[in-house]
Amino acid sequence: MSDEVANGEARNHQDDLADDGHTGDVDELESGDPEAAGGIRVILADSQAIYRVGMRKVFALEDDIRVVAQAETLENLYAALQHFPTDVVLLEGHLIAGTVDAIPEFMRRAPDAKLIVQISSSDEGNTVELFRRGVRGVVPRSISPELLVRCVRKIAAGETWIDNQSISWVIDAYREQAATLTNPRSQPRLSDKELAIIACITRGMRNKEIAYQIGTTEQVVKNYLRKIYDKLGVADRLELALYCLHHKILQTHPSSSETPFVDPGIPLRAKL
């Protein structure tokens, strides 16, 4: 009888959260099943219930993806993040339209979660700004179920999901700043160790591989990356690779003669 009461109280707690708008149906594996720990935990944030239901049905067919919560407003999303640890948040672009601090606030509340934004129509300025602020993927509302699942898996693995058009827009945004950034007087000075790390990143190496390559630890690599990002004014690996591609930074580094290459068909790893 005590087990039945405990289970009933747990269900009532989840129902209360649903009534408050913090979440929809919650997978029972969230209660602590050790086999569930390896799955990708997803929160769906969308003002339209039909989209939330549709996406949840798509992910229900996948063994490695679990929808742990749903939210219909930005405030409800913040509440869901507090109650349910997550790996990926799939966010309707309309929920952050007209806001300037929504993404930074999301990053503050859930620094380890990756953000995918769904948009109704492509817009160059908006797309570039989303990637600049740290969004890991921008996808259309009309994306196919197969591509959506693939996108979630790639981003959960620490990569960035970006299409050919968006890559062109991001590169164009850098070219607009070329007059000042290509001035030798304004070029930041990078140490040999920083240049070596940049060379490894442009070849698609992970932090663990970089640490082994240069003979240090992953934490030291992370610390160097933060300094490099600050010096160059970039937000992540993707922007760093594009910056190097445009400014040919590694051509002056004797141990890194390869020109950085970004394959539009292969998402870049963007994890610190």
C-alpha positions as CSV (number, residue, x, y, z in Angstrom):
1,M,0.0,0.0,0.0
2,S,2.8,2.4,0.8
3,D,4.3,1.9,-2.7
4,E,0.9,2.7,-4.3
5,V,0.6,5.9,-2.2
6,A,4.1,7.0,-3.2
7,N,3.4,6.3,-6.9
8,G,0.1,8.2,-6.6
9,E,1.9,11.2,-5.1
10,A,4.5,11.2,-7.8
11,R,1.8,11.2,-10.5
12,N,-0.1,14.0,-8.7
13,H,3.1,16.1,-8.6
14,Q,3.6,15.7,-12.4
15,D,-0.1,16.5,-13.0
16,D,0.3,19.7,-10.9
17,L,3.2,20.8,-13.1
18,A,1.2,20.1,-16.2
19,D,-1.8,22.1,-14.9
20,D,0.6,25.0,-14.2
21,G,1.8,24.9,-17.9
22,H,5.3,23.9,-16.9
23,T,5.3,20.6,-18.7
24,G,3.2,18.1,-20.6
25,D,3.4,14.4,-20.2
26,V,6.5,13.2,-18.5
27,D,8.3,10.0,-19.3
28,E,8.3,7.7,-16.2
29,L,11.9,6.9,-16.9
30,E,12.7,10.4,-15.6
31,S,12.2,9.1,-12.1
32,G,15.7,7.6,-12.0
33,D,15.9,4.4,-14.1
34,P,19.6,3.9,-14.7
35,E,19.0,2.7,-18.2
36,A,17.4,6.0,-19.1
37,A,20.5,8.0,-18.2
38,G,22.0,7.5,-21.7
39,G,19.1,8.9,-23.6
40,I,18.8,12.4,-25.0
41,R,16.5,14.4,-22.8
42,V,14.4,16.9,-24.8
43,I,12.1,19.8,-23.7
44,L,9.6,21.0,-26.3
45,A,8.8,24.7,-26.1
46,D,6.1,25.7,-28.5
47,S,3.0,27.9,-28.2
48,Q,1.0,25.6,-30.5
49,A,-0.1,22.3,-28.9
50,I,-0.4,20.6,-32.3
51,Y,3.3,21.0,-32.9
52,R,4.2,19.8,-29.4
53,V,2.0,16.7,-29.9
54,G,3.5,16.0,-33.4
55,M,7.1,16.3,-32.3
56,R,6.5,14.2,-29.2
57,K,5.0,11.4,-31.4
58,V,8.1,11.6,-33.7
59,F,10.5,11.3,-30.8
60,A,8.4,8.5,-29.2
61,L,9.5,6.2,-32.0
62,E,13.2,6.7,-31.1
63,D,14.8,4.6,-28.4
64,D,17.5,7.2,-27.6
65,I,15.4,10.4,-27.3
66,R,13.0,11.2,-24.5
67,V,10.7,14.2,-24.2
68,V,10.9,15.0,-20.5
69,A,8.8,18.2,-20.5
70,Q,6.7,20.6,-22.6
71,A,6.1,24.3,-22.3
72,E,3.9,26.8,-24.2
73,T,5.5,30.0,-23.0
74,L,9.0,31.3,-22.3
75,E,8.2,31.5,-18.6
76,N,7.0,27.9,-18.5
77,L,10.2,26.9,-20.3
78,Y,12.3,28.4,-17.5
79,A,10.2,26.6,-14.9
80,A,10.6,23.3,-16.8
81,L,14.4,23.8,-17.0
82,Q,14.4,24.1,-13.2
83,H,12.5,20.8,-12.6
84,F,13.8,18.7,-15.5
85,P,17.5,18.4,-16.5
86,T,17.7,18.4,-20.3
87,D,20.2,18.0,-23.1
88,V,18.3,19.7,-25.9
89,V,15.6,22.3,-26.0
90,L,13.5,22.6,-29.2
91,L,12.2,26.2,-29.1
92,E,9.6,27.9,-31.3
93,G,11.2,31.1,-32.7
94,H,8.0,33.1,-32.1
95,L,8.5,32.7,-28.3
96,I,11.7,34.8,-28.4
97,A,10.6,37.2,-31.1
98,G,11.2,40.8,-30.1
99,T,13.3,39.9,-27.1
100,V,17.0,40.7,-26.6
101,D,17.8,38.7,-23.5
102,A,15.9,35.5,-23.9
103,I,18.8,33.4,-25.2
104,P,21.4,34.8,-22.7
105,E,18.9,34.1,-20.0
106,F,18.4,30.5,-21.3
107,M,22.2,30.0,-21.3
108,R,22.4,31.3,-17.8
109,R,19.7,29.0,-16.5
110,A,20.8,25.9,-18.5
111,P,24.5,26.3,-19.5
112,D,24.8,22.6,-20.4
113,A,21.7,22.5,-22.6
114,K,21.8,23.0,-26.4
115,L,19.2,25.2,-28.1
116,I,17.4,24.5,-31.4
117,V,15.2,27.3,-32.7
118,Q,12.4,26.5,-35.2
119,I,11.5,29.4,-37.5
120,S,8.6,29.9,-39.9
121,S,10.6,31.7,-42.6
122,S,14.4,32.3,-43.2
123,D,15.7,35.7,-42.4
124,E,19.4,36.5,-42.9
125,G,19.7,39.0,-40.0
126,N,17.8,36.9,-37.6
127,T,19.6,33.7,-38.5
128,V,23.0,35.2,-38.1
129,E,22.1,36.7,-34.8
130,L,20.8,33.4,-33.5
131,F,24.0,31.6,-34.2
132,R,26.0,34.6,-32.9
133,R,24.2,34.3,-29.6
134,G,24.9,30.6,-29.2
135,V,22.0,28.8,-30.7
136,R,23.2,25.4,-31.9
137,G,20.7,24.9,-34.7
138,V,18.1,26.8,-36.7
139,V,15.5,24.7,-38.5
140,P,12.3,25.4,-40.4
141,R,8.9,24.6,-39.0
142,S,8.4,22.4,-42.0
143,I,11.4,20.2,-41.3
144,S,10.9,16.5,-42.0
145,P,10.7,14.1,-39.0
146,E,13.8,12.2,-40.2
147,L,15.9,15.4,-40.4
148,L,14.5,16.7,-37.0
149,V,15.6,13.5,-35.3
150,R,19.0,13.6,-36.9
151,C,19.4,17.3,-35.9
152,V,18.6,16.5,-32.3
153,R,21.2,13.7,-32.2
154,K,23.9,15.8,-33.8
155,I,23.4,18.8,-31.5
156,A,23.2,16.6,-28.4
157,A,26.6,15.2,-29.4
158,G,28.0,18.8,-29.3
159,E,27.8,19.7,-33.0
160,T,26.2,22.7,-34.8
161,W,23.4,22.1,-37.3
162,I,23.7,24.7,-40.1
163,D,22.6,24.6,-43.7
164,N,24.4,26.0,-46.8
165,Q,22.3,29.2,-46.9
166,S,23.0,30.0,-43.3
167,I,26.7,29.3,-43.8
168,S,26.7,31.9,-46.6
169,W,24.9,34.4,-44.4
170,V,27.3,34.0,-41.5
171,I,30.3,34.3,-43.8
172,D,28.8,37.5,-45.4
173,A,28.3,38.9,-41.9
174,Y,32.0,38.5,-41.2
175,R,32.9,40.0,-44.6
176,E,31.0,43.2,-43.6
177,Q,33.4,43.6,-40.8
178,A,36.5,42.8,-42.9
179,A,37.6,46.5,-43.3
180,T,38.4,46.7,-39.5
181,L,39.2,43.2,-38.7
182,T,41.8,42.7,-41.4
183,N,43.7,45.8,-40.3
184,P,47.0,44.4,-39.0
185,R,46.9,46.9,-36.1
186,S,43.6,45.5,-34.9
187,Q,44.5,41.9,-35.3
188,P,44.7,40.2,-31.8
189,R,48.0,38.5,-31.0
190,L,47.7,34.7,-30.5
191,S,50.3,32.5,-28.7
192,D,51.7,29.4,-30.4
193,K,49.7,27.2,-28.0
194,E,46.5,29.1,-29.0
195,L,47.3,28.8,-32.7
196,A,48.0,25.1,-32.3
197,I,44.6,24.6,-30.6
198,I,42.9,26.6,-33.4
199,A,44.6,24.4,-36.0
200,C,43.2,21.3,-34.2
201,I,39.7,22.7,-34.1
202,T,39.6,23.5,-37.8
203,R,40.4,19.8,-38.4
204,G,37.4,18.8,-36.4
205,M,39.2,17.5,-33.3
206,R,37.4,17.2,-30.0
207,N,38.8,18.7,-26.7
208,K,40.1,15.3,-25.6
209,E,41.9,14.7,-28.9
210,I,43.4,18.3,-28.7
211,A,44.6,17.7,-25.2
212,Y,46.4,14.5,-26.2
213,Q,47.8,16.2,-29.3
214,I,49.4,19.2,-27.4
215,G,50.1,17.3,-24.2
216,T,47.7,18.9,-21.7
217,T,44.3,18.3,-20.1
218,E,40.8,18.9,-21.4
219,Q,40.2,21.6,-18.8
220,V,43.3,23.5,-20.0
221,V,42.0,23.3,-23.6
222,K,38.7,24.7,-22.5
223,N,40.4,27.6,-20.7
224,Y,42.4,28.4,-23.8
225,L,39.3,28.2,-26.0
226,R,37.5,30.8,-23.8
227,K,40.5,33.1,-24.2
228,I,40.6,32.6,-27.9
229,Y,36.9,33.3,-28.2
230,D,37.3,36.5,-26.3
231,K,40.3,37.7,-28.3
232,L,38.7,37.1,-31.7
233,G,35.1,38.1,-30.7
234,V,33.6,34.7,-31.6
235,A,31.1,32.6,-29.7
236,D,31.9,29.0,-30.6
237,R,33.8,26.6,-32.7
238,L,31.8,27.3,-35.8
239,E,32.4,31.1,-35.7
240,L,36.1,30.4,-34.9
241,A,36.5,28.2,-38.0
242,L,34.7,30.8,-40.2
243,Y,36.9,33.6,-38.8
244,C,40.0,31.6,-39.6
245,L,38.8,30.8,-43.0
246,H,38.1,34.4,-43.8
247,H,41.2,35.9,-42.2
248,K,43.7,33.1,-43.1
249,I,45.1,33.1,-39.5
250,L,46.8,29.8,-39.8
251,Q,48.8,30.6,-42.9
252,T,51.4,32.5,-40.8
253,H,51.7,29.5,-38.4
254,P,54.5,27.2,-39.6
255,S,53.1,24.1,-37.9
256,S,49.6,24.6,-39.2
257,S,49.8,25.2,-43.0
258,E,46.4,23.7,-43.7
259,T,43.8,26.1,-44.7
260,P,40.7,25.7,-42.5
261,F,37.9,24.0,-44.3
262,V,34.2,24.0,-43.5
263,D,32.1,21.3,-45.2
264,P,28.5,22.6,-45.5
265,G,27.3,19.0,-45.4
266,I,28.9,18.1,-42.1
267,P,27.8,19.9,-39.0
268,L,30.7,21.3,-37.0
269,R,31.2,20.4,-33.4
270,A,30.5,23.5,-31.3
271,K,31.0,22.2,-27.8
272,L,33.5,24.0,-25.6
